[in-house]
Amino acid sequence: MTFQDFNFNEHLLEGVLSMGYTTPTPIQEMAIPIILSGQDIIACAQTGTGKTGAYLLPVLDHISKTNKHQISTLILAPTRELAQQIDQQVEGLAYFTGISSIAVFGGGDGMAYEQQRRGIQNNVNIIIATPGRLIAHLTSGVLKLNHLTHLVLDEADRMLDMGFSDDIMKIISYLPKTRQTLLFSATMPGRIRSLAKSVLNDPQQVNIAISQPAVGIDQQIYRVHDQQKTPLLQLLLKNGSYASTIIFASRKEIVKALAKELKQAHVKVSAFHSDLEQKEREEILLSFKNKQLPVIIGTDALSRGIDVEGIDLVINYDVPGDPEDYIHRIGRTARAETTGTAITFVNHRDERKLKSIEQLIDKPIRLIDVPDELKSIEAVKQEHPTNKRSQRRNWGNKSRPKK
């Protein structure tokens, strides 16, 4: 099957082909015909499967054929980074159609708010927004959505995780009851199904490889103690042939400290966290996307908010607490049927988390021996007490001395 088979508007198809897309991904092949038919849809697909194109293309096709200069589509996204990336994809795919869009998100100064307000008043076709800032425009009376025909909830599970449930329902109260609603989520817990039941009308369902990493990812673990993590990280970055690397840590304090240590080791790296100004965050992502910055460090917020092709290494400096977050983290590599490597550092406190991850992906992750030059690094006793069984484990390939 090719994109020509969908009978898209000729100008839209020209934009698709000009971006090098010829064959739809499985989620696109299944979802696009349903959306083109006008039905609501609830689709479960992990990041990196082409889900953004799965809803953008049929929506753009509908707008291009109606040729009306009004706000017809609202796309809700959990983070400003994702909203901006969707806006960029609209710009690329709709380049020859004349369809307009604007990303609406918080975190900027008064000038940014004013630019968004003017863009809304110019009646763009598509608004891509985070819930909080959109409500500000709705309650101010600037934004009217009387002619809306499409509502898209992208990464719905993440929006609920971030506490946007009430905001989503408030936004929906401003929308026409007659509309097409498209819900896309990487996971399908009960609360997502409850949300779908309350806002969708007799939806069709599509499920693609729920909670499974892409087959092109080489998953590895190193069993280490905490004092081995940073030296091992430096060794991997120094000895590997990786052009583009993302490192995930559990807290922004660790992100900042780790970036400082790597810079001292002459690694070209930037820390990505919420304390940065919006302009700084955009500059970091742009440099990383353009391959000018080889290494970026962030928390789980980055795992859902970055869409960059060609990332060949993901390192979990800390094991994520939620197995689903592991899927999203390593899903940054091996996108669009490419290959990549995902390495996770596991200390003795993370064994239970590792077991949960392996149960979720239904296979053990390959264990790699810690390099010989790091085995001599002594483990420092942790504040958290360990039981005798965990004390006997061979963490970091170094046995504890017998008493």
Secondary structure, DSSP 4 states (H G I P E B T S, - for coil): --GGGGT--HHHHHHHHHTT--S--HHHHHHHHHHHTT--EEEEE-TTSSHHHHHHHHHHHHHHHH---S--EEEE-SSHHHHHHHHHHHHHHTTTTT--EEEE-SSS-HHHHHHHHHHHHTT-SEEEE-HHHHHHHHHHT----TT--EEEETTHHHHHHTT-HHHHHHHHTTS-SS-EEEEEES---HHHHHHHHHH-SS-EEEEESTT---TTEEEEEEE--HHHHHHHHHHHHHHS--SSEEEE-SSHHHHHHHHHHHHHTT--EEE--TTS-HHHHHHHHHHHHTTS--EEEE-HHHHHS---TT--EEEESS--SSHHHHHHHHTTSS-TT--EEEEEEE-GGGHHHHHHHHHHHTSPPEE-PPPGGGTTSPPPPPSS---HHHHTS-GGG-PPPP-
